[in-house]
Amino acid sequence: MYEFNGPNAVFVKFCHDYGKKQIDTGNLLEKEFANKIFVIRKELSTCIKKAIKDEAKLKADYKKVKSDVEKAKKKDTEDKQKCEQVHKQLSKATDGKKRQALEKEADAAAERAKKSEKEYEASVKVLETHHSEYYANMSKLLNQLEAQDCKRIQTMQWLMSRYSVVQMELAAALLQSAEKMKGSYDNINMKKETVSFIKDYQTNQTIPPPDAFEPYQMDIISRSRPTSIKVEEPAPSAPVVNDEKRTAYRQSMVGLSTDITPNTKVLRRVKVLYEFEPQATDDLPLAIGSIIDVLEVTDDGWWIGSHNGIQGFFPSNFVETLEDENEPKAGPESPQQEPLYAVVKFEYTAQGSDELSIQPGENLEILIKSDDGWWHAKNKETGKVGLIPGNYVEEIQ
């Protein structure tokens, strides 16, 4: 390994020393500054919380005393008004017995009024005391907060001053090391350094051969459509299905053969979001913003559509359904045709998720007829859609 010496050693030492000084400075800032700031902030926060709590208690006590005064005043007024009413009744009374009863009631009312007045007077004095104590204590709380904040400011002032000193010391050390490094590099002997470097790095190792070009061979499944497949007509008593032909057809549903005759009934209209170039002869080209009439919708993501008189397959995730297209419409280039219907002759159990199980006597709507013997059909009762063997049904008018 190459050992640094001369100017290079100076540079390496400079980087090492400067890095160590930065680490030491960071540790100092964390130890002296961060901890002290945390402590002073915690003290200030505690002081503020205590002041808020004490203030709330003072206000609650003052409010209670004031409420007691209001109640005492109200009782004093009510008792005196009642005393007045009794004396008015007494002044108008002529009957001896009634007058004697009113005199007793008047004496009792006067006694209650006198007592209420004393209670009212005492509550006012208590309020005056609380009033003075409230503002005196509030002044103490403010003084405590002011003192704590002054302590915070003084601590921060000292910390910032100390921080400036540390940074200046670090900058001075950096400047001294940089000047030493500059002097070392100013005196570099370029020829000597080059010869020394080559000598140190001389080696007898042979040059390794370059890496060979070995590209990865991708195994990509072809997206070509299957050729037409004929399904043999089964015997009425024991119908059979050619599983190999059915499987080949289902696996190639990324696109259908050009021999199919799709239903021209428009299921919906969609707007093209992304451009699509045909990858097979029966693909439908898409241009951004074009409106496509959808003739067939399948779960595999490849739909059949029509545009400008051309029908073909296109990827459904390249389009979006128009919001106002709630009802199926027939496009101007796809005239409406009578739908095809058929009745099931033989029972068939679906062998895949894209197939449709059928029972004898069920009525189907034929959506797509293909010459390979596998048709797209819809059960009129259940609404389910899938592939069926065409020779298991009989078309009806």
DAMOUR-V378429 format. One line per field, one symbol per residue. ss: DSSP state (H for helix, E for strand, L for the rest). psi: psi as a letter, one per 40 degrees, with the letter a starting at -180 (. if undefined). A space follows every 50 residues. Layout:
ss: ???
psi: ???
This chain:
ss: LLLLLLHHHHHHHHHHHHHHHHHHHHHHHHHHHHHHHHHHHHHHHHHHHH HHHHHHHHHHHHHHHHHHHHHHHHHHHHHHHHHHHHHHHHHHLLLHHHHH HHHHHHHHHHHHHHHHHHHHHHHHHHHHHHHHHHHHHHHHHHHHHHHHHH HHHHHHHHHHHHHHHHHHHHHHHHHHHHHHHHHHHHLLLHHHHHHHHHHH LLLLLLLLLLLLLLLLLLLLLLLLLLLLLLLLLLELLELLLLHHHHHHHH HLLLLLLLLLEELLLLLEEEEELLLELLLLLLELLELLLLEEEEEELLLL LEEEEEELLEEEEEEHHHEEELLLLLLLLLLLLLLLLLLEEEEELLLELL LLLLELLELLLLEEEEEEELLLLEEEEEELLLLLEEEEEHHHEEEEL
psi: ihhhibdddddddddddddddddddddddddddddddddddddddddddd dddddddddddddddddddddddddddddddddddddddddehdhddddd dddddddddddddddddddddddddddddddddddddddddddddddddd ddddddddddddddddddddddddddddddddddddehhddddddddddd eiieiihiiihihgihhhghhifiiiihhhhhhiiddgiihgdddddddd dfeeiiieeigihehhdihihhdiihhheideihihhheihhhhdhhiee ehihihhfehiaiihdeeiihhdegdiiihidegihihihiihhdiihhh eieeihhiiheihihhdhhieeehihihhdddeiiaiihdeeihii.
